[in-house]
Amino acid sequence: MGSFRSFRFLLILYLLKGTLSNSLIQLNNNGYEGIVVAIDPNVPENETLIQHIKDMVTQASPYLFEATGKRFYYKNVAILIPEKWKTKPDYVRPKLETYKNADVLVAAAQPGGNDEPYTEQIGRCGEQGERIHFTPDFLAGKMQTQYGPQGRAFVREWARLRWGVFDEYNNKEKFYLASGKNEAVRCSAAVTGRSEFNKCQGGSCISRPCRPNAHTGLYEEACEFLPDTKQEAKASIMFAQSISSVVEFCTEENHNKEAPTLQNQKCNLRSTWEVISDSEDFKKTTPMTTQPPAPSFSLLQIGQRIVCLVLDKSGSMSSDDRLKRLNQAGKLFLLQIVEEGAWVGMVTFDSVAYVQSELRQIKSSADRTALTKSLPTVPAGGTSICSGLRAAFSVIKKKYPTDGSEIVLLTDGEDNSISSCLKEVQQSGAIIHTVALGPSAALELEELSKMTGGLQTYASDQVQNNGLIDAFGAFSSGNSAAYQRSIQLESKGTTCKSKEWMNGTVVVDSSVGNDTLFLVTWTLQPPQILLWDPSGKKQNDFSVDKDTKMAYLQVPGTAKVGIWKYSLQANSQTLTLTVTSRAPSATLPPITVTSRTNQDTGKFPSPIIVYATVHQGASPILRANVTALIESVNGKTVTLELLDNGAGADATKDDGVYSRYFTAYDTNGRHSVKVRALGGINTVIQKATPQQNGAMYIPGWIENDEIKWNPPRSEIYKNNLEDNQVSFSRTSSGGSFVISNIPKTSPPDLFPPCQITDLKARIQGENLINLTWTAPGDNYDQGQAQKYIICISTSVLDLRDKFNKSVQVNTMDLIPKEANSQEVFVFKPENITFVNGTDLFIAIQAVDKVNLKSEISNIARVSLFIPPETPSIEVTPTCPDISINSTIPGVHILKIMWKWIGELQLTLGSG
């Protein structure tokens, strides 16, 4: 049974190759299998939490089944339990399940944060999300009045995770004008309720009916829509699953296309059910005729890390000093990257395999040093990858089952016999990380990592790019706590001329500093190494290994916070510098950078999207300087600035995910990705805030015509940025991807401008419309577009479906700016009726120099509101007869006074 489960999971990953998601989920006969719910290592042991997870999924399954027309249900779920929790007989070791591929993460809210469930989404409409987040308090049912039953919330977030739909509410714009009337942003419009003003200060709250602003016609800022507890509306789950009558997603028939929701903005006005119906899940299933079984659960407890290095020592490793570089990278991994307590073995191979070290537990520096002495030093022979893998399985089996173990496989040679051991790989349950070294590494190598959920990397022979050390630096544990993982602060190299210096600085911030290592490598002879800590003290304790051509300094204790300066002098050779560190505390999460691409295989002219997530714990780091270095198989490196601006490839502004399209292809084959992130004067940490992609917080309910307010949201949201700047430096390997189908001759221009996704419109002055958006480029989000086409209509559907036949705005004087610049355009609507109460819809299309056109932008909306003329008369309001010694309760007095002031404002026309 265990072998079958391992095979099934491996097959899942193989079938998902080339896609964005690393998930193990598979849809089998209408049931979702392989769902992984992980409990964060920092969550205190609490066995009832496991039962809460089971209860949530069990409640969610029939709700999902009915909401999808009897099409989907939850079949089995694996719950990943932290290593530090007590072991129990029913806890088994995971196979391929890790924190890195978990679909749901259960973690405590950040200090001052909230328990709002949310889902990370970095892709476009219809693309799978990254991960669902819950807190233990939410799962315990402590937020039911605000978010409804936990099972319903899970189904809502599942729709975002699995099918790539978006919110049907808008916390930043809760109301909109439709034909001059205020409407609550919701879907469907059949949801009933009341709009109520509510303002709390100093422990007292004032509640009254909402009033429109005299100048815009929109309800005032503190106005909330409170749903009726008794409803007939059945949709939509993506608006408020907490409403008891809501059991469906909005469909094409009842979808509110005019509301300013993320679903409309991201999905071109399509309903959530239309997006779900277009999914691969939907296409390969039909409704069930019987009720589904209840979900089953497996309890998996993280154990000690088991990893075996499988290293190529064939004759081709003598080229380009590859074996020396392997020793440098291998020593970094053994001395610094692999965690304390892990078990490590080593196998080398040429045409046969050699066991260099049985599994040895890392308990001290002596264990690490002993393992480094097993690294290969003499290249010879052919290449038999399967021999190396079989030997590694044997090494692991002597002490542990291979389930959940890891293999780091490096090779530079071709091997046509890899297929002969695929079945053994599938049955092993081991995770295989691959390093393709040089241009001739076996083309089948990536299949091993794809099949097992491992990381695939590529390192060229361009030593100054430090690719091999970066690859080994990426193999930290996927199951350890953040403070236990090695973090790369710097990775840099250069080819120096005679007596030329390589100078620079490395920032050690307060979130790292423990176990800090400076590593220098060279190609010919030892350079002069100068290093100063932030106080100016020179560091002189480098250990020099002339045979391996490397020197390293282990900073004792915790490295000083601040700027470390270095100077390396070389004589006509290539030098590299790598700096790694760990968090000094389990309570302060380190700033981390994780990077990846949207696919690991691509075909020209489809673009690759590079993502880098810069966070401290769950808090995003904003306004960092983030760049990607993309190296092709021929050694050419392209530098790409990544942006968190909510435009182009970037899905959401200010979420700490930096993104960009990559289109600068020049050759077929492997490409490596390295990301560098720097924090400086403008960089800040965003403290816990209401999530941009989470379940809607219900501020209150209307029950029997009475208002039942929920507790107000925390005041921290009013000031959610840290005051102090954040200085840091990080580098991260983003793995590799393979490109094909690039023409041998110069590729034609087949890249259009990217879609404009952040178009906004507002009324300016009398009958003028002000538009703002982020400029696209000539090739997606790079370069400069040739022109814009702006069209307007009084029908949102006509504008979407008949854009080219809609009224076109004169844009002769509108010259596109460079990509990612802010555009502003003001115009007066012509050839269209635009009077008081008119709703006008606007969209833009960008055109490049070869007349390739972008997709139509998101549709912006303005409503012309002309305030009624206010008669110039003197008003004597009636003041309530309240004496200073009145026995009327203070809060009641405030309500009367507020009502009197409001009446005066309305009379005077001040809103």
N, C-alpha and C positions, 0 to 999 in steps of 0.2 A: 504493500500500500504506500509506504514511504517513497519508494522509487517512482511509482506512478505519479504521486503528488509533485515530486521534483521534476519529472519529465513534463508534466502539464505546465508548471510555472515557467520552465525554460522555453517551452513552445510559445507561451504567451509573449515572452520578451522577444523571441525571434520574429513573431508575426508583427510586433509593434515597431520593428526596426525602421528608422528614418522618421519616426514621429516625435512630437514634442514630449510626450508623457513617458515617465519611467515606471508607471504604475504596473502592478501585477494583475490588475482586474481583467477578467474575461467574462463575456456574456455567453452563457451556455444554456440553451433551451429556456430562454426568457429570464434566467436567474443569474445575478451577478455573483461571481466567485472571485476569490483571491483578494478581497478587500482587506487592507491592513490599517488597523487603528493602533497608533503608537502612543503610549504614555510617556511623557517627557521624563528623562532621568532625574530632573530636579523636583518632580512631584513627590511629596512624602508618601510613604507606603499607606495604602488605604484600600483594603480589599473590597469595600462596598463600591468603590469607583468602577471596578470591573463589572459589577452587577448593573450599575447605572448605564454603562456602555451597552451591555446586552439588552437592557430594557429599552433603551433608545432605538436600537436597530430593530428590535422585535416589534415595537410600536410603529416604526417607520415603514416596514415592509408592506403591510396591507394598505397604508395610505398611498405609498408609491404605486402599488398595483392598481388601485382605483383611479388615481390621478392620471395614469397613463393608459387608460382604457384597457385594463387587464393585460398589459404588455410586459411589465418588468416587476421584479421583486428581488429581495436580497437573499441569496442562497447560503453563502458561508462567509464568515468574517474571522480574521486572525487578529488577536489582541496582543500587542507587543509590550511586554512587562519589563521594567528596568532591571538591570543586573543587580543593583543594591537591595532590591526587595527580597524577602525571604523566599527560598525555593520551596516548591510544593510538588507532590507526586504528579499532579495533573499539568504541571508546566513542562513543556518540552522545548528543545533547542530549535531556533528558527532555521529555515533553509535559506531561501532567497530574500526573506522579509528583513528589511532594515529601516532605520529611521529615514534614510535618504529616499526610499521609495514608498514611504507611508502615505496613505491617502487622507488620513485624518490624524491630526496631532492634538493630544490632550495636554495642555500646559497651563500653569497658573497665570493669571492676568499679571501684566507688568505693574510695578508699584504705581499707584494712582490711576491704574487702567480700568478697564471694564470687562464684563463677562459676555460681551456681544459675540455671537457666532459669526464667523466670516470665512471667505474663501479667497485664496490668492489666485488672481487671474492676470496673466501677463500677455495672453494672446488675443486674437480677434474673435469676433462673433462666430460661434460654432466650433471654436477650438477648446480643447480640454483645459481645465484649470490645473493649478499646481497642487493645492492641498487645502483641506478644510481645517479650521481651528475651533476647538471648544475649550472651555475651562472646566475644572472639576465642579465649581459652584453651579455653573449652567447645567451640567449633567445631573447634578443633585436636585434640580427642579427649583432653584431659588430665584429664577427669573421668568417664571411662567406667565405672570401678569403682563410683562413687557413683551415677551417673544412667543408666548404660547407653549404648547407641549413640545418636549425635546424631539420627539420623533418627527413631528411636522417640520421643525426647523432643519432637521437632518435632510429631509427630502428637498427642501428649498435649496440648501447649500449643495446637495448632490446634483441638482440641475445645473448649477454653475460649474461644478467640477467636471461632470461627465459630458455635458452637452454644450457648454459655453454660452449660456444665456446670461442676462444681466438684470439689474434691479428695475422694478417698475414703480419706484418712488424716487423722490429727490429731496434730500435734506437741505440742499442749498437753495432750492427753488420749489417751495412746497405748494405754491398756487400759480395759476396762469390765467390769462384773460382769454375767454372764448366768446366772441361776439359781445365784448364789453362786460361780460359777467365773470366773476371769480370762480374758478373750478379748482378743486383739490387735485393734485397730481396723484393719480391712482389708475389701476387697471383691475377690473373693468370699471367703467364709469357708473355701473349699477350699484357699487358699494355705497351705502348710505351712511350719513353721519352729520356732524355739526362742526362748523368752524368757530373756534373759540380762542380769544386772546388770553394768555396766561403769562404773568411776569412775577417772579419770586425774588425777594431781596430781604436779607436780614431775618430769614425765618418766616416772613409773611408773603402771601401770594395774592395777587389781584387777578380775578377772572371775570371776563365779560365777553359779549359777542365781538367778533372781529370788525374792524372798520377799514375801509379802503383809503389808501393814500390819495390825497386830493390831486396830486400831480401825475401819478402813474396809473391810478385806478386799482393797483394791486393791494392785497391785504398787507397790513403792517408785519414787521419781521417776526414778532413773538406770537404770531397767529399759528394755531395748530389745527389739524383735521382730526377729530375724534370719531372713530367708527362707532356705529350702533352695535351693541352686543348681540342683538337679534337682527339677523340679515337673511335675505333670500339670495343674494349674489353668491355664486359658486366659484368665481374667479376674482383675483388670481393669486396663486401660491407665491409668485415672485413679487407681489405687492405686500400682502399681509397674510401669511399662512396661519397666523394666530387667531384670525376670525373663524369662529367655529363652523360657519356655513361654507367656507372656502375649501373646496376639494379638487379644484381643477386649475390648469394653466390657462391663461388667456389664449383664445383662438383668433383666427383671422376675422371671425364674425363679431366678437365682442372686444377685440383689442382696441385700446384707446391710443390711436395713432398720433393724436395732437399733443398729448402730454409730454413735457420735456423730461423724459426718463432716459437712463443709460441704455435700456433696451432699444428704444427708438433711435437713439444717437448711434449706437454701435451696430445695430442689426438692420439698418435701412427700413425702419418702421414695421418690420415683421414682428409678429406675435411670438411669444416664447414657444408656443406649441408648433408653429411653423418651423422654427429653428430645430426643435427636437425631432420633428418629422423628417427633417433633412439629414439627420445623423445616421451614421453607419449602423448604430444599434437598432434604430427604428426600421431601417431598410431590410435587415436580416431577421426580423421577428414578425410574428402574427399574434393577435390576441389569444390568450389562453381560454379554454372552455371550462377549466376546473380551478378551484382555489389552490394557491401555491402553498407549499409547506412552510413552516416557521424557519427562520434562519438558524444555522448551526454555528458554533463558535469553537475556535482552537486557541489555547492559551500558550503563548510562546515567550520564554524568558531569555533575554540577552545573556550570553555567556562570555567567557574569555575569548579574546580575539586569537584566531589561528590563521597564520599566513605563511605561505611557502614561496620563496623566490625561485623562479625557473628561468635560468639565464643562458643565453646563447653564447658559446665559446668557440664557434666554428671559425674556419680560416678567414672568412670574410670580415670578421671582427677586428682583424689587424689593420684594415683600411681606416684612414682618417682618425687614427688613434681611438677607435671606438671602445676597445677593451679598457683603456685607461679611463675614458669618460664614464664607462659603466661602473668602474670601481669608485669613481668620485661620487656618482649618483647613489650607488649602493651603500656607500659609507654614510652619506647624508641620511638615507632612509633608516639604516640600522642604528646610527648614533643619535638621531634626533627625531625622526618622524614617527616611527612605530612606538606605540604607547607602552608605558610601564605595565607589566603583568601579562603582556601578549606572549603567545608562543610562536616562535619563528623557526622555520627550517629552510634549507637551501639545496637546490638541485641545479647542476649545469648540464648542458647537452651539446653535442655536435651530431654525429650520425648515431650516437648512443647516449644514454643518460648516465650521470654520475651523482650519487648522493654525497654532497659536501658537508651537510650538517643535518642531523635528526632534529626534531622539534626541541627547542630550548626556550625556557621561559625567561623573559627579560625582567630580572630582579635588581640588577646593578649595572654599573658601567662596565664591569668585567665581562658580563654576558654580552653586552653590545660589542665590545672590542673583540671578544672571541669569535663572534659571528663574522665580523669584517675580515678576519683572516681566512675565511672560507671562500671569499670572492675569487673568481677565476683570473689568472694572470697570463696564461699561455694560450693563444688562439690556434686551433687546428681542427681539421675534419670537416664533415658536411653538416647538414641541418636536418634534424628529425624532431619536430615540435611534439609529436605525439609521444615519443620516447620520454621527453622531459615531463610531460603532463602525467603519464602513467607512473613515473617514479615519484612525482609529487603526491599523487593519490596514495601511494604506498607509504610514504613518509608520514602523512597525516593519519592514515588508518592505524598506525602502530600505537597511537595514543588516543585519537578521537575519531568519531564518524566524520566523513567529509562534508556532511550537511552543514551549510552556513560557513564553511571555511573559505579562505581567500587564496588565490594564486596570482602572483604578479609575474606575467610572462613577457620576456623581452626577446626579440629576434631582429636580425638585420637581413636574413636570407629568405630565399624562396623555398617553399616546401609544398609539393603537390599532393602530399599524402595526409593532409590534415583531416580530410573527410573520414579517414579510417578510424578515428577515435571520437567522432562526434557523439556516438551513442554512449560511450563511456563518460564523456563530459556531461551529457544530459542526465545520466543516472547518478552521477556523483553528488549533485546538489551543491557543488562548489561555485563560488563567484570568481570569474577570471577577469582580471584587469590586464590590458595589453599595452605594450610599448612597441610601436613600429619604429625602428631605428634606420635612418637612411632611406634612399629612394627605392631600394629593391626588396624591402621586407615583404613577406608573403601577403598576397592580396586577400587571402582568406582569413587573415589574422583577426580583423574586426568582427567576423562572424562569431568568434568565441566570446567576445565581450558582449555582443548584442544578445546572444543566446542565454547568457547567465546573469545579465544585469550589471556587468562590470563596467569600469571606465575605460574608454579607448583613447589612447594618446599617440602622438607622433612627434618624433624629434629628428630634425635634419642634421646634416653634418656641418652646419654653420655654427661653430662652437660659440661665437660671440652672442648667439641668441639664447644660450643656456637652456635649450629645450629639454635635454635629457634630465638635468637636475630638476627642472620644473615638473616634469612628468612624475618622477619618483616623489617629489614633494607633495603631489596631489593625492597620494595613497594613504591618507590618514583614515582612521576608522570611521565607518558610517554609523556606528552604534554607540560611540563614547559621548560623554557630556562635552559641551563646547569648551569648557576650561581645560579639558584633557588633550585637546587636539593641537597639533602643531600648526602655527599660522605663519605664512610667509610674508615678511615685511618688505623684502627687496629681492629683486632678481635682475641683474644687469651685467652686460658684458661689452667689451670693445676690443678692437685690434689696435694696439699702440705702436707708434713709430719709435725709433731709437730715443731713449731717455724721456719719452712722453709720459705724462702723469694721467691717471684715471682718478678724478676727484669727484666727490659727491657727499650727500648727507642721507641719513636714515632717521626717521622719526620713530621714537619709542613712546607710545602714548600710555596713559594710565590703565588701559584695559588689557595690556600685555606687559611683558618684562620678565616673566619667569622662564627659566630654561632657555635663555637667549643665546643663539649661536651665530657667529660670523664665519662664513666659509669663503675662501679665495681659491680659485684654480688658475692654472697657467698652462701653456702649451710647450714651453721650452725650458725655462729656468726660473727659480724662485724670484719673485719681484720684491722690491722693498715695500713693506706694509706699514702704514701709519694709521692709527685709529685713536680718536679722542672721544671721551664721554662728554655729556652736556656740561660738566664743570670744567672741561679743558684738560682733564687728566689723561695722559697717554696710556694706552693699553699695550702691554708688552708680552703677554702670555700666549701667543699663538703657537700651536703645535704644528710642526712642519713635517709633511710626509712627501719626501722628494720622489719616491718611487711612483706614487699615485699622482704627483704634481698637484698637491693641494695643501692648504694650511687652514686651521680653524681655531677659533677662540670661543670657549664656553664661558660666558659672563657669570661669575659666581653670584648666588642669591638672586635678587630681583634687579634687573638692569634699571639704571636711572632714567626717569622720564625726561624727555627732551630730545634735542637734535644731536645725534652722533655724527661726527665728521670722519671721513676716511680719505686717504691718498695712497694710490698704488702706482709705483714706477716700474716700467717694464722696458726691455730692450727688444723692440720689433717682434712682438708676440701677442697672443690673444689672452686676455684676462677676463674672469667673471667674478662677481660678488653675489653671494646669496645670504640673506639674513632671515632667520626663523625665530619664533618665540612662542610662548604660551601665556594664557591668562594667569595672573597672580592670585586670583580668588575665584571660588565657586559661586560667589554671590553677585559679582559684577561681570556681566557677560562681555566678551571681547567684541570689538568691531570686526566683522568678517566680510569677506567678499567671495561670493560664489558665482561662477560664470558658466555659461553653456550656450549652445546654439539651438535653434528651433527644430533642427533635424541633423542627423549624422550622415545622411547621404542626400545629395541634391543633383539636379540636372539643370544645366543651362537652358533657358534663361531665368529659371526660378531663383529668387534671391535667398540668401541665407540671412537669418536675423540673429544677431549676437546679443545676449542678455547678461547683465551683471547685477546681482542683488547686493546692495551695500547696507548692512543693518548692524545695529547693536542690540542683540536679543531680537525682540519683535519691533523695535523702534527703527524706522528708516532714517538713513543719513542723507540729508538733502544738500544740494549744491556742491557736491564733491566733483573733482576733476577726474573723470573716468575715461580711459582709453583702452582699446583692444589692439593687440599686435597679432596680425594674421599672417602666418608664414606658409607659403606654398611649397610643393615638393621640389621646386627648382631653387629654393632658397630666397625668393623674393618676399619681402615683408611689407605689408600695408598697415599703416596706423589709422585707426578709425576712432573718432571721438564718439562716446556713447552719451546719450541724453535722457534725462528724466523729465521731459517737457510735455508729455501727453500728446505728442504729435508724431506723425510718421510711423515708425515701428514701435514707438512707445505707447503702451495701452493706457496708462494712468499717470497723470502728473503727480509728482511729489509723493511717490510710494516707495522710493528707495530702489526701484528697479530701473536701471539705465539700459537703453536699447538703441539699436541702429541696424539698418539694412546694409548688407555687404554685397556689392555687385562687381568689385574690381577683379574679376576672374582673368587669369592669363594662362592657366594650364589646367589640364585634368589631373586628378589624383588627390593625394592627402593634403590637408591644410591643418596646421596647429593653431590654437587660440590661446593667447595669454592676455590677461586683463590687469591693468595697473590702475589703482585708485589712490588719490591723494586728497587729504583734507587740509583746508587752509583758512584764510581770513573769513570767507563767506560760508564755510561749511557748518551746518548745525544738525543737531539730533532732534527729530520730531518725537516728542513724548507721546504717551498713549493717547490716542484720539479716537473718535468714532470712526469705525472702518468705512472706507469708501465702497467696499464690496461686501456688505454683510446684511444680516436680517434687520428689518426696520424695527426701531424702538417705538413702541406704541406709547405716546405720552399720557393717554387716558382713554376712557370709554364713556359712551352714553348708555346708561342703563335705566330703563323706565323713565326716560326723559330727564334723568339726573346725571351730572358729570361725576365720574369717578377717576380722579387724577392718579396716575402712577408717580412714584418718586421722581423728581427732576433729575436729568442727567448731570454728571459731575461738572463742577465749575472749571475743572482743569482744561476743558476743551476751549475755553476762551483765550488761553495763552499756552499753546502747545509746543512752542519751540524753546529749546534750551538757550539761555542768554549767552553762554560762553561758546566761543568758536571751538571747533574740533579739529585738531591737527593730527594727522596719522598718515601712514603709508602702508599699502598692501599690494601684493601681487597674487594672482590666482590663475591656475591652469584651467582653461575651459575645455580641455580634451581636444578632440580632432573631428573633422568631417571630411568626406570624400566627395569631390565634384566630378561629374562626367558630362559628355555631350558638348564640350566647348569646341568650336570649329578650329581646325588647324591654322586657317588664315585668320586675319583680324576679325574678331567677333562683330557682327552688326549691332547697332543700337536697338535693342528690343526692350529696354527698361523705360516704362512710362514714369511720369511724376507719381508720387504716392498720393493716396486719398487724403484730403483735408478732413480732419475728424474733430476739430475744435472751433468750428465757425460759431460766432456769437453775433447777435444783432440787438440794437436798441434804438429807440426813437431819440433823435437829437434835434432840439429846436422845434421849428414848425415844419412838419411833414418831411424831415430829413431822416435817413436811416444810416446809422453808424455800424459798420461791419469790422470785426477783428478776427484774425486767424493766424496760424503759423504757416509760413511759406513752405511749400513742398520744393523739391528739386527737379532737375532735368531727369535724373535717374533716381526714382523713388525719393529719398530724403537727402540727396546730395546734388550739388550744382545749383543751377538756376533755371526755372521754367521759362518758357517763351511768352506765354500770355495766360490770362484768365478769362473764362466764360462765366458770367453771373446771370442767373435766371430767377424770376420771381413769379409767384402765382398766389391766388387766393384759395387754391385747393392743394392740400399737402400731397394727396395721391397723384394729382395731375403733374405736380412738379417732380415727383419721384419717377412716375411711369412715362411721362411725356416731357422730359427735361428739354429736349431739343426744340419742342414746339411751344415752350413757355415764353413769356415776355422776357426779352434779353435786355440787360442793363448796359448802357454805354460805358465801356471800359478802355476807351482809346488812350486815356491818360494814365492808366494803371499799369505800371511796369513791375513785373515780379521782382522781389528781392531775392538775395541768396537764401538757400534752404535753411530753415529753422529760425529765420528772422521773423519779427512780428509785423504783420501787415495791418494797415488801417485804411479803410475806404468809406467815404461818405457820399451818398447819392440821394437824389430825389426821385421817387417812383414816378414813372411816366408810362403812358399807354395802358394804365390800369386804374381801376377805381380804388381810391385810398381816402376814405372818409372816416369820421368818428365811428368806432366800433369795428373797423375792418381788421381782419386777421390776415397778415401777409407772410408768406413762406418764401425763404431764400435759400439757394444752394449755389455752389461754385464747382467748376471743373477746371483743372490746370492742363495746359497743353505744352509739350516740349518742342524742340527745334525740328524734329522730324515728324511732327504732328501726331505723336502718340499722346493719348488723353488719359488722365487719371479717372478713377471711379468718381461718381458724383459724391460731393461732400455730405456730411451730416446736414440735415435741414434745420435752419434757424428760423425763428418766428418772432414777429413783432405784432403788437396790437395797438392800433392808434386810439388813444384815449384823450379826448379833449375835455378838460374840466368844465363843468357848468359855470356860467358867469355868476359871480357873487354880488348881490345887490349891496350897494354902499349905504348901509343903514346903521344907526346906532342901536346896539343891543344891550338890554338890561336883563341879564339872566337872573332867574330866581334862585336865591341861595337858601339851602336848607337851614332851618332854625335850630342850630346846634350850639349850645353854650359850652364854654370851656370846661365846665364841671359836669357835663352831660354824663348820665349813667349808661349811655349807649356804648357797647363794646368798641374798643379802638379799631379793630379790623372793620367793623361795620361802618364806622365813621369814614375810614379810608375809602370804602366802596362807594359811599354816597358822594364824597368829594370828587372821586375819580369820575363818577358818572356825570356830575355837574360840569367838571372841566371838559370832559369829552363832548358834552352837548354844546358848550361854548365854542369848542374848536370846530365842530361840524357847522355851526351857524356861521362862523367867520370864514369857512372854506379852507381851513388850514390843514385838514386831513386828520 
